[in-house]
Amino acid sequence: MIDSGYAWLLAAVALGVAELAVPGVFLIFIAIAAGITGLLSLLFPALTLSAELAVFGAWSVVTVLIGRRWYADYPIDSDDPLLNDRGARLIGQVVVVVQPIAGGSGRVRVGDSEWIARGPDLPAGTQVRIVGVTGAVLSVVADD
């Protein structure tokens, strides 16, 4: 039967390989925790399974928090930082009012969809510029 320390180290390698195969910058921290647990299991063979799981859980939390702090302090530059923020990508676009904005609320066409819009009262057909996004509601102003 395989020693639990070696099993933890094997799990660490498997998690590291999984991180390489599907990079998500997350499994590597769990792999580090599994590696630390494996080394501690080899150094202290009297550790029980429940102690090993507690060590793994604690080190998982620690490594993930360290990783989050690292990426907050040293963000990865991107060619398209708004890639996953559809609302922010809309700011600055000129769109057309499809349901008159009356009482501060109406609808605008963005591409092939309609969004709720908040802004000054304007008739349908008016071109407006998106100046902000709150949830699924666009803030618009008349385009000059």
Rosetta constraint file for C-alpha pairs under 8 A:
AtomPair CA 2 CA 6 HARMONIC 6.78 0.50
AtomPair CA 2 CA 7 HARMONIC 6.69 0.50
AtomPair CA 3 CA 7 HARMONIC 6.39 0.50
AtomPair CA 4 CA 8 HARMONIC 6.19 0.50
AtomPair CA 4 CA 38 HARMONIC 7.22 0.50
AtomPair CA 4 CA 41 HARMONIC 6.86 0.50
AtomPair CA 4 CA 42 HARMONIC 7.98 0.50
AtomPair CA 5 CA 9 HARMONIC 6.34 0.50
AtomPair CA 5 CA 37 HARMONIC 7.27 0.50
AtomPair CA 5 CA 38 HARMONIC 4.13 0.50
AtomPair CA 5 CA 39 HARMONIC 6.35 0.50
AtomPair CA 5 CA 40 HARMONIC 7.43 0.50
AtomPair CA 5 CA 41 HARMONIC 4.69 0.50
AtomPair CA 5 CA 42 HARMONIC 5.04 0.50
AtomPair CA 6 CA 10 HARMONIC 6.02 0.50
AtomPair CA 6 CA 38 HARMONIC 6.21 0.50
AtomPair CA 6 CA 42 HARMONIC 7.63 0.50
AtomPair CA 7 CA 11 HARMONIC 6.12 0.50
AtomPair CA 7 CA 38 HARMONIC 7.19 0.50
AtomPair CA 8 CA 12 HARMONIC 6.15 0.50
AtomPair CA 8 CA 34 HARMONIC 5.46 0.50
AtomPair CA 8 CA 35 HARMONIC 6.26 0.50
AtomPair CA 8 CA 37 HARMONIC 6.47 0.50
AtomPair CA 8 CA 38 HARMONIC 4.51 0.50
AtomPair CA 9 CA 13 HARMONIC 6.30 0.50
AtomPair CA 9 CA 34 HARMONIC 6.45 0.50
AtomPair CA 9 CA 35 HARMONIC 5.09 0.50
AtomPair CA 9 CA 37 HARMONIC 7.92 0.50
AtomPair CA 9 CA 38 HARMONIC 5.09 0.50
AtomPair CA 9 CA 39 HARMONIC 7.48 0.50
AtomPair CA 10 CA 14 HARMONIC 6.16 0.50
AtomPair CA 11 CA 15 HARMONIC 6.07 0.50
AtomPair CA 11 CA 31 HARMONIC 7.19 0.50
AtomPair CA 11 CA 34 HARMONIC 6.54 0.50
AtomPair CA 11 CA 35 HARMONIC 7.82 0.50
AtomPair CA 12 CA 16 HARMONIC 6.10 0.50
AtomPair CA 12 CA 30 HARMONIC 7.59 0.50
AtomPair CA 12 CA 31 HARMONIC 4.24 0.50
AtomPair CA 12 CA 32 HARMONIC 6.54 0.50
AtomPair CA 12 CA 33 HARMONIC 7.69 0.50
AtomPair CA 12 CA 34 HARMONIC 5.02 0.50
AtomPair CA 12 CA 35 HARMONIC 5.19 0.50
AtomPair CA 13 CA 17 HARMONIC 6.13 0.50
AtomPair CA 13 CA 31 HARMONIC 6.92 0.50
AtomPair CA 14 CA 18 HARMONIC 6.12 0.50
AtomPair CA 14 CA 31 HARMONIC 7.87 0.50
AtomPair CA 15 CA 19 HARMONIC 6.15 0.50
AtomPair CA 15 CA 27 HARMONIC 6.01 0.50
AtomPair CA 15 CA 28 HARMONIC 6.69 0.50
AtomPair CA 15 CA 30 HARMONIC 7.29 0.50
AtomPair CA 15 CA 31 HARMONIC 5.20 0.50
AtomPair CA 16 CA 20 HARMONIC 6.39 0.50
AtomPair CA 16 CA 27 HARMONIC 6.82 0.50
AtomPair CA 16 CA 28 HARMONIC 5.59 0.50
AtomPair CA 16 CA 31 HARMONIC 5.77 0.50
AtomPair CA 17 CA 21 HARMONIC 6.17 0.50
AtomPair CA 18 CA 22 HARMONIC 5.97 0.50
AtomPair CA 18 CA 23 HARMONIC 7.70 0.50
AtomPair CA 18 CA 27 HARMONIC 7.36 0.50
AtomPair CA 19 CA 23 HARMONIC 4.85 0.50
AtomPair CA 19 CA 24 HARMONIC 6.56 0.50
AtomPair CA 19 CA 25 HARMONIC 7.04 0.50
AtomPair CA 19 CA 26 HARMONIC 7.44 0.50
AtomPair CA 19 CA 27 HARMONIC 5.49 0.50
AtomPair CA 19 CA 28 HARMONIC 6.04 0.50
AtomPair CA 25 CA 29 HARMONIC 7.86 0.50
AtomPair CA 26 CA 30 HARMONIC 7.14 0.50
AtomPair CA 26 CA 64 HARMONIC 7.57 0.50
AtomPair CA 27 CA 31 HARMONIC 6.06 0.50
AtomPair CA 28 CA 32 HARMONIC 6.21 0.50
AtomPair CA 29 CA 33 HARMONIC 6.36 0.50
AtomPair CA 29 CA 60 HARMONIC 6.77 0.50
AtomPair CA 29 CA 63 HARMONIC 5.37 0.50
AtomPair CA 29 CA 64 HARMONIC 5.64 0.50
AtomPair CA 29 CA 67 HARMONIC 7.02 0.50
AtomPair CA 30 CA 34 HARMONIC 6.19 0.50
AtomPair CA 30 CA 60 HARMONIC 5.45 0.50
AtomPair CA 30 CA 63 HARMONIC 7.24 0.50
AtomPair CA 30 CA 64 HARMONIC 7.43 0.50
AtomPair CA 31 CA 35 HARMONIC 6.10 0.50
AtomPair CA 32 CA 36 HARMONIC 6.19 0.50
AtomPair CA 32 CA 60 HARMONIC 7.86 0.50
AtomPair CA 32 CA 63 HARMONIC 7.23 0.50
AtomPair CA 33 CA 37 HARMONIC 6.14 0.50
AtomPair CA 33 CA 56 HARMONIC 5.78 0.50
AtomPair CA 33 CA 57 HARMONIC 7.91 0.50
AtomPair CA 33 CA 59 HARMONIC 4.98 0.50
AtomPair CA 33 CA 60 HARMONIC 5.08 0.50
AtomPair CA 33 CA 63 HARMONIC 6.68 0.50
AtomPair CA 34 CA 38 HARMONIC 6.08 0.50
AtomPair CA 34 CA 56 HARMONIC 6.08 0.50
AtomPair CA 34 CA 60 HARMONIC 7.88 0.50
AtomPair CA 35 CA 39 HARMONIC 6.21 0.50
AtomPair CA 36 CA 40 HARMONIC 6.14 0.50
AtomPair CA 36 CA 56 HARMONIC 7.81 0.50
AtomPair CA 36 CA 59 HARMONIC 7.60 0.50
AtomPair CA 37 CA 41 HARMONIC 6.02 0.50
AtomPair CA 37 CA 52 HARMONIC 6.51 0.50
AtomPair CA 37 CA 55 HARMONIC 6.24 0.50
AtomPair CA 37 CA 56 HARMONIC 5.62 0.50
AtomPair CA 37 CA 59 HARMONIC 7.85 0.50
AtomPair CA 38 CA 42 HARMONIC 6.25 0.50
AtomPair CA 39 CA 43 HARMONIC 6.17 0.50
AtomPair CA 40 CA 44 HARMONIC 5.82 0.50
AtomPair CA 41 CA 45 HARMONIC 5.46 0.50
AtomPair CA 41 CA 46 HARMONIC 7.87 0.50
AtomPair CA 41 CA 47 HARMONIC 6.35 0.50
AtomPair CA 41 CA 52 HARMONIC 7.11 0.50
AtomPair CA 47 CA 51 HARMONIC 5.87 0.50
AtomPair CA 47 CA 52 HARMONIC 6.37 0.50
AtomPair CA 48 CA 52 HARMONIC 6.19 0.50
AtomPair CA 49 CA 53 HARMONIC 6.14 0.50
AtomPair CA 50 CA 54 HARMONIC 6.16 0.50
AtomPair CA 51 CA 55 HARMONIC 6.11 0.50
AtomPair CA 52 CA 56 HARMONIC 6.05 0.50
AtomPair CA 53 CA 57 HARMONIC 6.03 0.50
AtomPair CA 54 CA 58 HARMONIC 6.08 0.50
AtomPair CA 55 CA 59 HARMONIC 6.03 0.50
AtomPair CA 56 CA 60 HARMONIC 5.91 0.50
AtomPair CA 57 CA 61 HARMONIC 6.36 0.50
AtomPair CA 58 CA 62 HARMONIC 6.30 0.50
AtomPair CA 59 CA 63 HARMONIC 5.91 0.50
AtomPair CA 60 CA 64 HARMONIC 6.03 0.50
AtomPair CA 61 CA 65 HARMONIC 6.10 0.50
AtomPair CA 62 CA 66 HARMONIC 6.16 0.50
AtomPair CA 63 CA 67 HARMONIC 6.00 0.50
AtomPair CA 64 CA 68 HARMONIC 6.05 0.50
AtomPair CA 65 CA 69 HARMONIC 6.14 0.50
AtomPair CA 66 CA 70 HARMONIC 6.06 0.50
AtomPair CA 67 CA 71 HARMONIC 6.22 0.50
AtomPair CA 68 CA 72 HARMONIC 6.12 0.50
AtomPair CA 69 CA 73 HARMONIC 6.14 0.50
AtomPair CA 70 CA 74 HARMONIC 5.89 0.50
AtomPair CA 70 CA 75 HARMONIC 7.95 0.50
AtomPair CA 71 CA 75 HARMONIC 4.97 0.50
AtomPair CA 71 CA 76 HARMONIC 7.31 0.50
AtomPair CA 77 CA 81 HARMONIC 7.67 0.50
AtomPair CA 82 CA 86 HARMONIC 7.22 0.50
AtomPair CA 82 CA 88 HARMONIC 6.63 0.50
AtomPair CA 82 CA 89 HARMONIC 6.12 0.50
AtomPair CA 83 CA 89 HARMONIC 7.76 0.50
AtomPair CA 85 CA 89 HARMONIC 6.39 0.50
AtomPair CA 86 CA 90 HARMONIC 6.61 0.50
AtomPair CA 87 CA 91 HARMONIC 7.13 0.50
AtomPair CA 87 CA 133 HARMONIC 5.85 0.50
AtomPair CA 87 CA 135 HARMONIC 7.81 0.50
AtomPair CA 87 CA 136 HARMONIC 7.65 0.50
AtomPair CA 88 CA 132 HARMONIC 7.62 0.50
AtomPair CA 88 CA 133 HARMONIC 6.84 0.50
AtomPair CA 90 CA 130 HARMONIC 6.70 0.50
AtomPair CA 91 CA 129 HARMONIC 7.75 0.50
AtomPair CA 91 CA 130 HARMONIC 5.01 0.50
AtomPair CA 91 CA 131 HARMONIC 5.31 0.50
AtomPair CA 91 CA 132 HARMONIC 5.91 0.50
AtomPair CA 91 CA 133 HARMONIC 7.44 0.50
AtomPair CA 92 CA 129 HARMONIC 5.90 0.50
AtomPair CA 92 CA 130 HARMONIC 5.24 0.50
AtomPair CA 92 CA 131 HARMONIC 6.00 0.50
AtomPair CA 93 CA 129 HARMONIC 5.63 0.50
AtomPair CA 93 CA 130 HARMONIC 5.64 0.50
AtomPair CA 94 CA 127 HARMONIC 6.42 0.50
AtomPair CA 94 CA 128 HARMONIC 5.48 0.50
AtomPair CA 94 CA 129 HARMONIC 4.40 0.50
AtomPair CA 94 CA 130 HARMONIC 6.46 0.50
AtomPair CA 94 CA 143 HARMONIC 7.11 0.50
AtomPair CA 95 CA 108 HARMONIC 6.58 0.50
AtomPair CA 95 CA 109 HARMONIC 6.11 0.50
AtomPair CA 95 CA 110 HARMONIC 6.01 0.50
AtomPair CA 95 CA 127 HARMONIC 5.61 0.50
AtomPair CA 95 CA 128 HARMONIC 5.47 0.50
AtomPair CA 95 CA 129 HARMONIC 6.30 0.50
AtomPair CA 95 CA 130 HARMONIC 7.47 0.50
AtomPair CA 96 CA 108 HARMONIC 5.52 0.50
AtomPair CA 96 CA 109 HARMONIC 5.63 0.50
AtomPair CA 96 CA 110 HARMONIC 7.67 0.50
AtomPair CA 96 CA 124 HARMONIC 7.56 0.50
AtomPair CA 96 CA 125 HARMONIC 5.72 0.50
AtomPair CA 96 CA 126 HARMONIC 5.64 0.50
AtomPair CA 96 CA 127 HARMONIC 4.56 0.50
AtomPair CA 96 CA 128 HARMONIC 6.09 0.50
AtomPair CA 97 CA 101 HARMONIC 7.46 0.50
AtomPair CA 97 CA 106 HARMONIC 7.58 0.50
AtomPair CA 97 CA 107 HARMONIC 5.99 0.50
AtomPair CA 97 CA 108 HARMONIC 4.24 0.50
AtomPair CA 97 CA 109 HARMONIC 6.42 0.50
AtomPair CA 97 CA 122 HARMONIC 7.76 0.50
AtomPair CA 97 CA 123 HARMONIC 7.13 0.50
AtomPair CA 97 CA 124 HARMONIC 4.89 0.50
AtomPair CA 97 CA 125 HARMONIC 5.24 0.50
AtomPair CA 97 CA 126 HARMONIC 5.42 0.50
AtomPair CA 97 CA 127 HARMONIC 6.38 0.50
AtomPair CA 97 CA 128 HARMONIC 7.03 0.50
AtomPair CA 98 CA 106 HARMONIC 7.89 0.50
AtomPair CA 98 CA 107 HARMONIC 5.70 0.50
AtomPair CA 98 CA 108 HARMONIC 5.14 0.50
AtomPair CA 98 CA 109 HARMONIC 6.23 0.50
AtomPair CA 98 CA 124 HARMONIC 4.98 0.50
AtomPair CA 98 CA 125 HARMONIC 6.13 0.50
AtomPair CA 99 CA 106 HARMONIC 5.36 0.50
AtomPair CA 99 CA 107 HARMONIC 4.86 0.50
AtomPair CA 99 CA 108 HARMONIC 6.74 0.50
AtomPair CA 99 CA 123 HARMONIC 7.57 0.50
AtomPair CA 99 CA 124 HARMONIC 5.43 0.50
AtomPair CA 100 CA 105 HARMONIC 7.93 0.50
AtomPair CA 100 CA 106 HARMONIC 5.39 0.50
AtomPair CA 100 CA 107 HARMONIC 6.90 0.50
AtomPair CA 100 CA 121 HARMONIC 7.32 0.50
AtomPair CA 100 CA 122 HARMONIC 5.80 0.50
AtomPair CA 100 CA 123 HARMONIC 4.56 0.50
AtomPair CA 100 CA 124 HARMONIC 4.60 0.50
AtomPair CA 101 CA 105 HARMONIC 4.88 0.50
AtomPair CA 101 CA 106 HARMONIC 3.97 0.50
AtomPair CA 101 CA 107 HARMONIC 6.87 0.50
AtomPair CA 101 CA 117 HARMONIC 7.40 0.50
AtomPair CA 101 CA 118 HARMONIC 7.25 0.50
AtomPair CA 101 CA 119 HARMONIC 6.99 0.50
AtomPair CA 101 CA 120 HARMONIC 6.83 0.50
AtomPair CA 101 CA 121 HARMONIC 4.78 0.50
AtomPair CA 101 CA 122 HARMONIC 5.06 0.50
AtomPair CA 101 CA 123 HARMONIC 6.41 0.50
AtomPair CA 101 CA 124 HARMONIC 7.59 0.50
AtomPair CA 102 CA 106 HARMONIC 6.34 0.50
AtomPair CA 102 CA 120 HARMONIC 7.62 0.50
AtomPair CA 102 CA 121 HARMONIC 4.83 0.50
AtomPair CA 102 CA 122 HARMONIC 6.85 0.50
AtomPair CA 103 CA 120 HARMONIC 7.82 0.50
AtomPair CA 103 CA 121 HARMONIC 6.39 0.50
AtomPair CA 104 CA 118 HARMONIC 5.27 0.50
AtomPair CA 104 CA 119 HARMONIC 5.04 0.50
AtomPair CA 104 CA 120 HARMONIC 5.55 0.50
AtomPair CA 104 CA 121 HARMONIC 5.83 0.50
AtomPair CA 105 CA 116 HARMONIC 7.17 0.50
AtomPair CA 105 CA 117 HARMONIC 5.71 0.50
AtomPair CA 105 CA 118 HARMONIC 4.64 0.50
AtomPair CA 105 CA 119 HARMONIC 6.52 0.50
AtomPair CA 105 CA 121 HARMONIC 7.74 0.50
AtomPair CA 106 CA 116 HARMONIC 5.88 0.50
AtomPair CA 106 CA 117 HARMONIC 5.18 0.50
AtomPair CA 106 CA 118 HARMONIC 6.50 0.50
AtomPair CA 107 CA 114 HARMONIC 6.33 0.50
AtomPair CA 107 CA 115 HARMONIC 5.50 0.50
AtomPair CA 107 CA 116 HARMONIC 4.53 0.50
AtomPair CA 107 CA 117 HARMONIC 5.09 0.50
AtomPair CA 108 CA 114 HARMONIC 5.49 0.50
AtomPair CA 108 CA 115 HARMONIC 5.45 0.50
AtomPair CA 108 CA 116 HARMONIC 6.52 0.50
AtomPair CA 108 CA 117 HARMONIC 6.20 0.50
AtomPair CA 109 CA 113 HARMONIC 5.72 0.50
AtomPair CA 109 CA 114 HARMONIC 4.46 0.50
AtomPair CA 109 CA 115 HARMONIC 6.41 0.50
AtomPair CA 110 CA 114 HARMONIC 5.89 0.50
AtomPair CA 110 CA 115 HARMONIC 6.95 0.50
AtomPair CA 115 CA 136 HARMONIC 7.05 0.50
AtomPair CA 115 CA 137 HARMONIC 6.64 0.50
AtomPair CA 115 CA 138 HARMONIC 6.96 0.50
AtomPair CA 116 CA 136 HARMONIC 7.06 0.50
AtomPair CA 116 CA 137 HARMONIC 5.11 0.50
AtomPair CA 116 CA 138 HARMONIC 6.24 0.50
AtomPair CA 117 CA 137 HARMONIC 5.63 0.50
AtomPair CA 117 CA 138 HARMONIC 4.68 0.50
AtomPair CA 117 CA 139 HARMONIC 5.76 0.50
AtomPair CA 117 CA 140 HARMONIC 6.52 0.50
AtomPair CA 118 CA 137 HARMONIC 7.02 0.50
AtomPair CA 118 CA 138 HARMONIC 6.14 0.50
AtomPair CA 118 CA 139 HARMONIC 4.91 0.50
AtomPair CA 118 CA 140 HARMONIC 6.13 0.50
AtomPair CA 119 CA 139 HARMONIC 5.88 0.50
AtomPair CA 119 CA 140 HARMONIC 5.17 0.50
AtomPair CA 119 CA 141 HARMONIC 5.98 0.50
AtomPair CA 120 CA 140 HARMONIC 7.82 0.50
AtomPair CA 120 CA 141 HARMONIC 6.73 0.50
AtomPair CA 120 CA 142 HARMONIC 7.77 0.50
AtomPair CA 122 CA 126 HARMONIC 6.72 0.50
AtomPair CA 122 CA 142 HARMONIC 7.90 0.50
AtomPair CA 126 CA 142 HARMONIC 7.53 0.50
AtomPair CA 127 CA 142 HARMONIC 6.45 0.50
AtomPair CA 127 CA 143 HARMONIC 5.78 0.50
AtomPair CA 128 CA 140 HARMONIC 6.00 0.50
AtomPair CA 128 CA 141 HARMONIC 5.44 0.50
AtomPair CA 128 CA 142 HARMONIC 4.42 0.50
AtomPair CA 128 CA 143 HARMONIC 4.60 0.50
AtomPair CA 129 CA 140 HARMONIC 5.43 0.50
AtomPair CA 129 CA 141 HARMONIC 5.46 0.50
AtomPair CA 129 CA 142 HARMONIC 6.22 0.50
AtomPair CA 129 CA 143 HARMONIC 5.30 0.50
AtomPair CA 130 CA 138 HARMONIC 6.50 0.50
AtomPair CA 130 CA 139 HARMONIC 5.84 0.50
AtomPair CA 130 CA 140 HARMONIC 4.51 0.50
AtomPair CA 130 CA 141 HARMONIC 6.73 0.50
AtomPair CA 131 CA 138 HARMONIC 7.60 0.50
AtomPair CA 131 CA 139 HARMONIC 5.58 0.50
AtomPair CA 131 CA 140 HARMONIC 5.48 0.50
AtomPair CA 131 CA 141 HARMONIC 7.00 0.50
AtomPair CA 132 CA 138 HARMONIC 5.89 0.50
AtomPair CA 132 CA 139 HARMONIC 4.83 0.50
AtomPair CA 132 CA 140 HARMONIC 7.08 0.50
AtomPair CA 133 CA 137 HARMONIC 5.80 0.50
AtomPair CA 133 CA 138 HARMONIC 4.63 0.50
AtomPair CA 133 CA 139 HARMONIC 5.91 0.50
AtomPair CA 134 CA 138 HARMONIC 6.47 0.50
AtomPair CA 134 CA 139 HARMONIC 7.76 0.50
